[in-house]
Amino acid sequence: MQRFKGTIGRICLSLISLIITLSLAEAVLRAIDYDAFFDLNNGRALFLQPSQNSDVKYELVPGSSGYSWKIQVEINAQGHRGQMASPGAYAGFRTIVLGDSITFGNFLPVEATYAHQMQVMLDKSASEYEILNFGIGGYDILQDVALMKYRGLTYKPDLVLVGFCLNDVGIAGQNLQYIERVQQYASNPILSTSRLAQFVVQKVDRKRIALWMEQKNTLEVFAKDYQGRIAPIADDEQDLRTLMSRLPEEYPSNWYKSELKVGRLRYAFEQLATMAENEKFSVVVLIFPWLVGNADVYPHQVAHEIVRLESDRVGFDVVDVVQDFLATGMENLRINEGDAVHPNEKGHRIVAEKMVRYVRDVRQVNFIKEH
């Protein structure tokens, strides 16, 4: 009996110690104003919402504003960043810019984005131009095209500019999963009040979401998720297959080894080409380089060539700024030292200058054709 009482006493003491430890941890987290969901949220719950369109998946919240991605962000009433536009035909030359976080301008004020810089440069011209930025962080190529059909066609563009990041060929965006997690936490009475519970769950969810993205890019899951939206690649397409055989194992080039991923890129381009033909607009694919390498060795050149080949196949123009970036120095164009994806304001300016020349040339060609 005495031993039993001693065991009970030790258990009670352990429980009391645990409760005190947890309470102290909760108090410390509150004292330092710890926000366990800051990285999970990071503007996603404020600026992004699930979409009714299954291919779009999520979209920007019209009229939202606040501080996120280390900048002040404003989303206009039409649901994109930057200037609004009147639906229907435009008297001048209208360009819709599609893309992911590079085009949207994560970590940059709107004035620094290449779409805005293009508008400023073109405003100096006597002719009228309009640049609409439809970029949304985390989008891949199929989402870009789906958004164009879902939201973009109403604006009757003359040109659609696809800001293509090399990882757009696969699934690189986790935003929808983060949005759903944040919404779940807000509705859970424990997670919405306990900082300690938030701390634990956030650590678990970070790993869970990273695993989710890895699984989504496995061949089996990718094939199942995009059944019917992967165009075939014929056995005798020697140019493409030769390029695919030359790809390095380094990410994101290694994604282009997959016929499924390249086939989905082809499908998306074919869908956009059909839209372009029906709606009478031109398409240009702007390829953003990975911010690595130097003038002697750039490891992802073959991936660029595959994107160009697929663009040529459906009649899209291509603008590639890799040589312009290499001439300046890839590391000099990073938004921060550890980010090999997002160019800084200088990188956006290089892009804007090159695209302005292209847009003026396209408008001139269109004018000659019309007259």
Secondary structure, 3 states (H helix, E strand, C coil): CHHHHHHHHHHHHHHHHHHHHHHHHHHHHHHCCCCCCHHHHCCHHHHEEECCCCCCCEEECCCCEEEECCEEEEECCCCCECCCCCCCCCCCEEEEEEECHHHHCCCCCHHHCHHHHHHHHHHCCCCCEEEEECCCCCCCHHHHHHHHHHHHHHHCCCEEEEEEEHHHHCCCCCHHHHHHHHHHHHHCCCCCCCHHHHHHHHHHHHHHHHHHHHHHCCHHHHHHHCCCCCCCCCCCCHHHHHHHHCCCCCCCHHHHHCHHHHHHHHHHHHHHHHHHHHHCCEEEEEEECCCCCCCCCCCCHHHHHHHHHHHHHCCCEEEECHHHHHHHCHHHHECCCCCCCCECHHHHHHHHHHHHHHHHHHHHHHHHHHC
